[in-house]
């Protein structure tokens, strides 16, 4: 027997003994065992014990198959013909073994590819009012731009800080709009000129005035961000995200407004916020979440939620509580900058637990595969299917 077949056969024996063999592997083994005696090189002094536990039951299975074959014949199946039947079975399952080896190799290749897909990091692009683009993860710390009386500085903590210049007599920059954009696999922190702190999740953007003036502070969000708004009773802070507006005076909250999600979710950690959409408006308290449908048909709903789950991303975690696979994979796809495809019907499993966002993609898959799903990775496309059961 070729070494590659022999090696893989012994792997299946080990899985059979542990009760982890797939349905195809069990059927293959039960067929193959009928010719143990014809393949003396399979059983050695070192591995004989592994065969002893399964040999009797497998031989019984193959004898039953041969007996069924015999009953279909118009004459007695003599020992020589029983030997021939075993040979027929051997050749018929060779293709199955080849398939299983290929499947095993594909899984190994997918795992190797996934190991080379690393988690996201501090990456963003700053778009200035004049249209200039600055790739923040590739510029040195220090001042990256100056607009009117505002200095824009990158700090050592991968944070972009807007601060008013001490120089007087310069024109205000409040009418100029900047945008910070995080790609898939990116996140970034921002301090606005009023002292408001913003952390952007992957695949998100925030547009804002270079300086705030007048009677309100207005920013526009696409994607997800966590806000710690500096208090200013005279200038309410408003976040416009899709069809929803969040108004605060000073508080901590999270908004999830990704275009590929069906709802806009605003989660409050402290203070008070007003959430409005069209003619609907509600106030939420700490620990509550306002949920606005993308089409606005159902108004705004309010729930008590686990705020640690809703803001886990900013603390370096994926957190799942009764979430389905597609919701999980949307988060994974944004952070690892991958594309996701689905093959066939997926298991209706719900996911619970936490995974560090610092994990390589292969480690994430190992955890998710415990719930009956199979992943194949080619380049940066992940195809997901239901794992074949025993």
Buried (B, 14 or more C-beta within 10 A) or exposed (E): EEEEBBEBBBBBBEBBBEEEBBEBBBBBBBBBBBBBEEBEEBBEEEBEEBBEEBBEEBBEBBEEBBEEBBEEEEEEBEEEBBBEBBEEBBEEBEEBBEEBBEBBEEBEEBBEBBBEBEBBBBBBBBBBBEEEEBEBBEEEEEEBBBBBBBBBBBEEEBBBBBBBEEEEEEEBBBEBBBBBBBBBBBBBBBBBBBBBBBBBBBBBBBBBBBBBEEEEBBBBBBBBBBBBBBBBEEBBBBBBBBBBBBBBBBBBBBBBBBEEBEBBBBBBBEBBBBBBBEEBBBBBEBBBBBBBBBEBEEBBEBEEBEBEBBBBBBEEBBBBBEBBBEBBBBBBBBBBBBEBEBEEEBBEBBBEEBBEBEBBBBBBBBBBEEBBBBBBBEEBEBBBBBBEEE
